[in-house]
Amino acid sequence: MEKHYRYEYVYKNSIATKIAINRHSPNTTTSILEFQVNKSKADLVIVNGTSSVYEIKTEYDSFDRLNSQIADYKKVFDKINIVTHEGGIDRVAAIVDETVGLIYLDNKMRLKMIKAPESNISNIDQLSIFHCLRQGEYLKILKELKDFEPQVPAHLIYGVCKEKFLELTVEQAHLGMVKCLKIRGKTPGLSKFINCLPRSLRVLGLAGEMSVGQQERLLQAMEKTVMQVV
């Protein structure tokens, strides 16, 4: 696929391998695939000390929605990056502003940074962050930062928590989201599991969406398949 069909998965796996694993550590970094933000779905989100989003535009993708996608991401993430192919550089550069990072995947599968992203914290919107969180996550943030626990019937929890969440500063809301996303989907032994995977499957392991049992079954199936082929 890297040679003949560089579709979205190839880009995701390159970002996961070269940035989330080689540059950071699976123990301190969480990667989330297909993260819903308002009306857009981010291809890959990486959270460690802050939040970074990577929107992928391959040789097969349209650039028509890029403006609206960036607008959505600016309401939630600190660092926004567009990853494209060499032929897409000029098209992306004509669309994005100076705060957005621009990266391309060259013919040798190397990620080349043309421009590093600038911090977007000042544009973040508390309500958009709230809509990205699960109930347990925004309850945790409000308990820690506001010592708030809703004393209302279950069907009213969302509304009273949303109102309270909007009282947080942008920095508080963002940091609370980062802390929650860092532990979302983490399973014991994730780093060891990732190291057992071939390079072509590392983005799936890094996403942390598999239970310990599923991880074990996958490794067993891979071993069995290799033994049968041999």
Phi, psi and omega in degrees: 000323179298330182271324190239344183209079185276075179270187192304319183300321181299318178294313180302317182293325177293317179296315181298316183289313188277333183253302185291327183261307184288322183273323180246201179226137177302339179286334184242000184234140175240135176245136181234126179268146174052061183268119184285127178226108184052241182264005182245158177237109183290134181297313182208130177242133178240126178238132172222261174280341178214193181243137178227134178246142179237111177261126187259133173232098183279182176298341184257001186263153173271151178258008188299324185264004187300320179300312181290326177296314179298319179300320178293316183294328180294343180275352187230321191254152178282312183244127182243128182231140171250128179246122184222186177265170185300324181287348182262357185303309184295324180294318178293315182301330180283344184260315189277159176266184188290347181276344186270135178282148181230123182229145172230152179261114185279181185291345178259018177064034176255136177275120182248120180272120176273321179212131178283147179286151173261160180296138182245014186307321185293343181261357185289146184241124183302320182296320179295321176297315180304317181291342178274347187264152172278161184303315180298330181285313180288333174295320179296316180297315182292326177293316183288321187264332183239359186050042185249128173229120184294127178253061183223163175302156186305322185286353179256353184301313183304311184295314182289326178290322178299316179298318180289324181296327181290349176280344179290152171287163177302317181296320178295314181298316181294313181296322177298318177298315180302315180297320180290317181291331179297330181259354179292125176077001179288135177236154179301139177073020183299318181299317179296319179299314181299319180294338179276346183275148172292159183305326185291346183245007188293330180295327178291321178290319184293333180295341174066027184266359182255139176287168178302318179297319178293323177299314181297318180294323179294314180296321177295318180295321179294318179295317180296318180296317179297318180296320181292321179294319178296000000 
